[in-house]
Structure formats: C-alpha cells, structure tokens
Amino acid sequence: MKTQTNPKHITSLGDLVATVSSYARNDRETLAAIQDLFRRGSVVAKTRHGSKRLKIA
C-alpha cells in the first residue's frame, strides 16, 4: 500500500531525527532509518536554492 504524501509539508531535519529516534532502539538504528528514507526518495533535503544531495556518514 502506497501512502499519499503532501509535497507542501515541510519538516526540519532536526524534527525528522527526533521523530525517527523516538521509534528506534538506538542511534545506529536511527541513522539507518534516516539513510533509508533519503535513499528511497521518501525524504528530500531542500534549501531556498533547491534540492540538495546529502552525504550521511
């Protein structure tokens, strides 16, 4: 089942990390989940100048 997304909904990176970490068991799981969200394209980083590609280490 594919969920509908609202393209106008803007969340800060800090809010994303806080939300994901509240469900994750530890920091490694949080990082892995956030990496997966970016890789799948479910989350896109945007600035005033357009989309940005992020390198998550």
C-alpha positions in Angstrom: 0.0 0.0 0.0 1.5 3.3 -1.1 0.8 6.3 1.2 -0.1 9.7 0.0 2.3 12.5 0.7 1.8 16.2 1.0 4.6 17.8 -1.0 4.0 21.2 0.7 4.6 19.7 4.2 8.0 20.9 5.4 9.7 19.4 8.4 13.2 20.3 9.7 16.0 17.8 9.7 16.0 18.1 13.5 12.4 17.2 13.7 12.9 14.2 11.4 15.7 12.9 13.5 13.7 13.4 16.7 10.7 11.6 15.3 12.7 8.7 13.9 14.8 8.3 17.1 11.6 8.1 19.2 10.8 4.9 17.4 14.4 3.5 17.1 16.1 1.3 19.7 19.5 3.1 19.4 21.4 5.7 17.4 22.6 3.2 14.8 19.0 2.2 14.0 18.0 5.9 13.8 20.8 6.6 11.4 20.0 3.6 9.3 16.3 4.6 9.1 17.1 8.1 8.1 19.6 7.0 5.4 16.9 4.6 4.0 14.4 7.5 3.9 16.8 9.6 1.8 17.9 6.7 -0.4 14.3 5.7 -1.3 13.4 9.4 -2.0 10.8 9.5 0.7 12.6 12.5 2.1 14.3 15.3 0.1 16.5 18.0 1.6 15.6 21.4 0.2 17.0 24.8 0.7 16.0 28.2 -0.7 18.1 27.4 -3.7 16.6 24.0 -4.5 17.1 20.4 -3.6 20.4 19.2 -2.2 22.1 15.8 -2.2 23.2 14.8 1.3 26.1 12.5 2.3 25.2 10.8 5.6 28.1 9.1 7.2 
